[in-house]
Amino acid sequence: MIDDMRIHNLSPLTQTSYVGHVSLFARHFGRSPEVLEPEDIRAYLRADPTEKLNAIEAALPPDLRRGVFQVDDRLIAWLSGKKISGVDPWPEPVTERPPAPHSP
Protein backbone atom coordinates (compact mmCIF):
# COMPACT_ATOMS: atom_id res chain seq x y z
CA MET A 1 0.00 0.00 0.00
CA ILE A 2 2.76 2.44 0.92
CA ASP A 3 4.67 1.67 -2.27
CA ASP A 4 1.51 2.38 -4.29
CA MET A 5 1.07 5.71 -2.53
CA ARG A 6 4.69 6.66 -3.21
CA ILE A 7 4.32 5.74 -6.90
CA HIS A 8 1.29 8.06 -7.06
CA ASN A 9 3.38 10.78 -5.38
CA LEU A 10 1.09 11.23 -2.36
CA SER A 11 2.46 13.46 0.37
CA PRO A 12 3.79 11.86 3.58
CA LEU A 13 0.89 13.43 5.51
CA THR A 14 -1.66 11.91 3.13
CA GLN A 15 0.07 8.54 3.38
CA THR A 16 -0.05 8.68 7.17
CA SER A 17 -3.73 9.58 7.08
CA TYR A 18 -4.58 6.74 4.67
CA VAL A 19 -2.63 4.18 6.69
CA GLY A 20 -4.42 5.34 9.84
CA HIS A 21 -7.85 4.95 8.24
CA VAL A 22 -7.02 1.51 6.87
CA SER A 23 -5.76 0.55 10.32
CA LEU A 24 -9.07 1.59 11.92
CA PHE A 25 -10.96 -0.28 9.21
CA ALA A 26 -8.97 -3.46 9.84
CA ARG A 27 -9.30 -3.15 13.64
CA HIS A 28 -13.06 -2.83 13.26
CA PHE A 29 -13.14 -6.37 11.84
CA GLY A 30 -10.15 -7.74 13.74
CA ARG A 31 -8.55 -8.94 10.52
CA SER A 32 -5.85 -7.87 8.12
CA PRO A 33 -7.05 -5.46 5.41
CA GLU A 34 -5.64 -7.87 2.83
CA VAL A 35 -8.35 -10.44 3.60
CA LEU A 36 -11.30 -8.04 3.81
CA GLU A 37 -13.85 -8.04 1.00
CA PRO A 38 -15.97 -5.31 -0.65
CA GLU A 39 -18.93 -6.44 1.50
CA ASP A 40 -16.83 -5.59 4.57
CA ILE A 41 -16.35 -2.05 3.25
CA ARG A 42 -20.10 -1.64 2.87
CA ALA A 43 -20.69 -3.01 6.39
CA TYR A 44 -18.06 -0.64 7.80
CA LEU A 45 -19.62 2.37 6.11
CA ARG A 46 -23.03 1.42 7.58
CA ALA A 47 -21.64 0.68 11.06
CA ASP A 48 -22.76 2.63 14.11
CA PRO A 49 -20.70 5.86 14.34
CA THR A 50 -20.37 5.41 18.12
CA GLU A 51 -18.64 2.10 17.52
CA LYS A 52 -16.17 3.80 15.17
CA LEU A 53 -15.53 6.63 17.65
CA ASN A 54 -14.81 4.09 20.39
CA ALA A 55 -12.28 2.39 18.10
CA ILE A 56 -10.60 5.73 17.40
CA GLU A 57 -10.49 6.53 21.10
CA ALA A 58 -8.92 3.16 21.87
CA ALA A 59 -6.13 4.02 19.41
CA LEU A 60 -5.44 7.41 21.04
CA PRO A 61 -2.80 7.98 23.70
CA PRO A 62 -4.41 7.98 27.19
CA ASP A 63 -3.93 11.73 27.72
CA LEU A 64 -6.05 12.55 24.63
CA ARG A 65 -9.00 10.30 25.43
CA ARG A 66 -12.44 11.61 26.37
CA GLY A 67 -12.73 13.02 29.85
CA VAL A 68 -9.03 13.86 30.10
CA PHE A 69 -8.77 16.84 27.77
CA GLN A 70 -10.41 19.86 29.43
CA VAL A 71 -11.67 22.69 27.27
CA ASP A 72 -11.35 26.20 28.66
CA ASP A 73 -14.68 27.70 29.83
CA ARG A 74 -14.08 30.81 27.72
CA LEU A 75 -13.87 28.68 24.57
CA ILE A 76 -17.11 26.89 25.44
CA ALA A 77 -18.79 30.24 26.09
CA TRP A 78 -17.49 31.64 22.82
CA LEU A 79 -18.69 28.60 20.88
CA SER A 80 -22.11 28.67 22.52
CA GLY A 81 -22.47 32.46 22.13
CA LYS A 82 -22.89 33.16 25.87
CA LYS A 83 -21.38 36.01 27.85
CA ILE A 84 -18.97 35.03 30.57
CA SER A 85 -17.49 37.56 33.00
CA GLY A 86 -19.18 40.36 31.05
CA VAL A 87 -17.30 39.61 27.82
CA ASP A 88 -19.51 39.30 24.78
CA PRO A 89 -18.24 36.45 22.57
CA TRP A 90 -19.92 37.99 19.52
CA PRO A 91 -19.33 41.75 19.79
CA GLU A 92 -20.97 44.02 17.27
CA PRO A 93 -18.66 44.93 14.40
CA VAL A 94 -17.15 48.38 14.49
CA THR A 95 -18.83 50.44 11.81
CA GLU A 96 -17.36 53.85 12.59
CA ARG A 97 -13.75 54.67 13.16
CA PRO A 98 -12.67 57.47 15.46
CA PRO A 99 -11.23 60.45 13.61
CA ALA A 100 -7.52 60.28 12.93
CA PRO A 101 -5.41 62.59 15.08
CA HIS A 102 -4.30 65.74 13.28
CA SER A 103 -0.57 66.22 12.98
CA PRO A 104 0.77 69.82 13.38
C-alpha positions as CSV (number, residue, x, y, z in Angstrom):
1,M,0.0,0.0,0.0
2,I,2.8,2.4,0.9
3,D,4.7,1.7,-2.3
4,D,1.5,2.4,-4.3
5,M,1.1,5.7,-2.5
6,R,4.7,6.7,-3.2
7,I,4.3,5.7,-6.9
8,H,1.3,8.1,-7.1
9,N,3.4,10.8,-5.4
10,L,1.1,11.2,-2.4
11,S,2.5,13.5,0.4
12,P,3.8,11.9,3.6
13,L,0.9,13.4,5.5
14,T,-1.7,11.9,3.1
15,Q,0.1,8.5,3.4
16,T,0.0,8.7,7.2
17,S,-3.7,9.6,7.1
18,Y,-4.6,6.7,4.7
19,V,-2.6,4.2,6.7
20,G,-4.4,5.3,9.8
21,H,-7.8,4.9,8.2
22,V,-7.0,1.5,6.9
23,S,-5.8,0.5,10.3
24,L,-9.1,1.6,11.9
25,F,-11.0,-0.3,9.2
26,A,-9.0,-3.5,9.8
27,R,-9.3,-3.2,13.6
28,H,-13.1,-2.8,13.3
29,F,-13.1,-6.4,11.8
30,G,-10.2,-7.7,13.7
31,R,-8.5,-8.9,10.5
32,S,-5.9,-7.9,8.1
33,P,-7.1,-5.5,5.4
34,E,-5.6,-7.9,2.8
35,V,-8.3,-10.4,3.6
36,L,-11.3,-8.0,3.8
37,E,-13.9,-8.0,1.0
38,P,-16.0,-5.3,-0.6
39,E,-18.9,-6.4,1.5
40,D,-16.8,-5.6,4.6
41,I,-16.3,-2.1,3.2
42,R,-20.1,-1.6,2.9
43,A,-20.7,-3.0,6.4
44,Y,-18.1,-0.6,7.8
45,L,-19.6,2.4,6.1
46,R,-23.0,1.4,7.6
47,A,-21.6,0.7,11.1
48,D,-22.8,2.6,14.1
49,P,-20.7,5.9,14.3
50,T,-20.4,5.4,18.1
51,E,-18.6,2.1,17.5
52,K,-16.2,3.8,15.2
53,L,-15.5,6.6,17.7
54,N,-14.8,4.1,20.4
55,A,-12.3,2.4,18.1
56,I,-10.6,5.7,17.4
57,E,-10.5,6.5,21.1
58,A,-8.9,3.2,21.9
59,A,-6.1,4.0,19.4
60,L,-5.4,7.4,21.0
61,P,-2.8,8.0,23.7
62,P,-4.4,8.0,27.2
63,D,-3.9,11.7,27.7
64,L,-6.0,12.5,24.6
65,R,-9.0,10.3,25.4
66,R,-12.4,11.6,26.4
67,G,-12.7,13.0,29.9
68,V,-9.0,13.9,30.1
69,F,-8.8,16.8,27.8
70,Q,-10.4,19.9,29.4
71,V,-11.7,22.7,27.3
72,D,-11.3,26.2,28.7
73,D,-14.7,27.7,29.8
74,R,-14.1,30.8,27.7
75,L,-13.9,28.7,24.6
76,I,-17.1,26.9,25.4
77,A,-18.8,30.2,26.1
78,W,-17.5,31.6,22.8
79,L,-18.7,28.6,20.9
80,S,-22.1,28.7,22.5
81,G,-22.5,32.5,22.1
82,K,-22.9,33.2,25.9
83,K,-21.4,36.0,27.9
84,I,-19.0,35.0,30.6
85,S,-17.5,37.6,33.0
86,G,-19.2,40.4,31.0
87,V,-17.3,39.6,27.8
88,D,-19.5,39.3,24.8
89,P,-18.2,36.4,22.6
90,W,-19.9,38.0,19.5
91,P,-19.3,41.7,19.8
92,E,-21.0,44.0,17.3
93,P,-18.7,44.9,14.4
94,V,-17.1,48.4,14.5
95,T,-18.8,50.4,11.8
96,E,-17.4,53.9,12.6
97,R,-13.8,54.7,13.2
98,P,-12.7,57.5,15.5
99,P,-11.2,60.4,13.6
100,A,-7.5,60.3,12.9
101,P,-5.4,62.6,15.1
102,H,-4.3,65.7,13.3
103,S,-0.6,66.2,13.0
104,P,0.8,69.8,13.4
